[in-house]
Amino acid sequence: MEKKLSDMKPGEKGRIIEIDSSIQASIAGMGIRIGEELKVAAEQPIRGPIVIVVKGRETSLGRGLAKSILVECEE
């Protein structure tokens, strides 16, 4: 099932299948690229950032960026 990263809940895992071209360069340095596997570690309250784990490293993404990333979630 495909979901925007912003709609995923803590504990969910998946593989990135699409990233809006306007943000690809700015997040590539964080290891967030098409084909990478990720896990949502936490979501901060009051629509705060989402904490994800990619390649064993935690990073936080704002919800605006997370809405621009499409993930194929594990069932």
BADRENZA-730663 format. One record per residue (C-alpha): residue number from 0; x, y, z. Coordinates in Angstrom, 1 decimal, padded with zeros to 4 digits. Example, Ala and Ser with C-alpha at 12.3 -4.5 7.8 and 13.67 -1.06 7.14 Angstrom:
[0 [012.3 -004.5 007.8]]
[1 [013.7 -001.1 007.1]]
***
This chain:
[0 [000.0 000.0 000.0]]
[1 [001.3 003.5 -000.9]]
[2 [001.2 006.3 001.6]]
[3 [002.7 009.7 002.0]]
[4 [005.3 009.7 004.7]]
[5 [003.3 012.3 006.6]]
[6 [000.4 009.8 007.0]]
[7 [002.6 007.0 008.4]]
[8 [002.5 006.1 012.1]]
[9 [005.3 005.2 014.5]]
[10 [006.5 001.6 013.9]]
[11 [005.5 001.5 010.2]]
[12 [008.2 000.6 007.7]]
[13 [008.4 001.0 004.0]]
[14 [010.5 001.8 000.9]]
[15 [010.6 005.2 -000.7]]
[16 [009.1 005.1 -004.2]]
[17 [008.7 008.8 -005.1]]
[18 [010.1 012.1 -003.9]]
[19 [008.9 015.5 -005.3]]
[20 [011.7 016.8 -007.5]]
[21 [011.7 020.1 -005.7]]
[22 [013.1 018.6 -002.5]]
[23 [015.2 015.7 -003.8]]
[24 [018.5 017.6 -003.6]]
[25 [017.9 019.1 -000.2]]
[26 [017.1 015.7 001.5]]
[27 [019.6 013.5 -000.4]]
[28 [022.3 014.4 002.1]]
[29 [020.2 012.9 004.8]]
[30 [020.2 009.5 003.0]]
[31 [016.6 010.0 002.0]]
[32 [016.5 008.7 -001.6]]
[33 [014.2 006.7 -003.8]]
[34 [014.7 003.0 -003.1]]
[35 [015.8 003.4 000.5]]
[36 [014.0 001.6 003.3]]
[37 [012.8 003.6 006.3]]
[38 [011.0 003.2 009.6]]
[39 [008.9 005.9 011.4]]
[40 [010.4 006.1 014.9]]
[41 [008.1 008.8 016.3]]
[42 [005.9 011.8 015.5]]
[43 [006.1 014.9 017.5]]
[44 [002.9 016.3 019.0]]
[45 [000.9 019.2 017.6]]
[46 [001.8 018.4 014.0]]
[47 [005.5 018.6 014.7]]
[48 [008.2 016.8 012.8]]
[49 [008.3 013.1 012.0]]
[50 [011.4 011.1 013.2]]
[51 [012.5 008.4 010.8]]
[52 [015.3 005.9 010.6]]
[53 [017.1 005.5 007.3]]
[54 [020.3 003.5 007.0]]
[55 [020.4 003.1 010.8]]
[56 [020.4 006.9 011.4]]
[57 [017.6 008.9 012.9]]
[58 [016.6 012.2 011.3]]
[59 [013.6 014.5 011.6]]
[60 [011.6 015.9 008.8]]
[61 [009.0 018.6 008.9]]
[62 [005.5 017.6 007.8]]
[63 [005.7 019.7 004.7]]
[64 [008.7 017.7 003.4]]
[65 [007.1 014.4 004.6]]
[66 [004.0 015.2 002.4]]
[67 [006.3 015.2 -000.6]]
[68 [007.6 011.7 -000.1]]
[69 [005.6 008.6 -001.2]]
[70 [006.4 005.3 000.5]]
[71 [005.4 001.7 -000.4]]
[72 [004.5 000.4 003.1]]
[73 [005.0 -003.1 004.4]]
[74 [001.7 -004.9 005.0]]
***
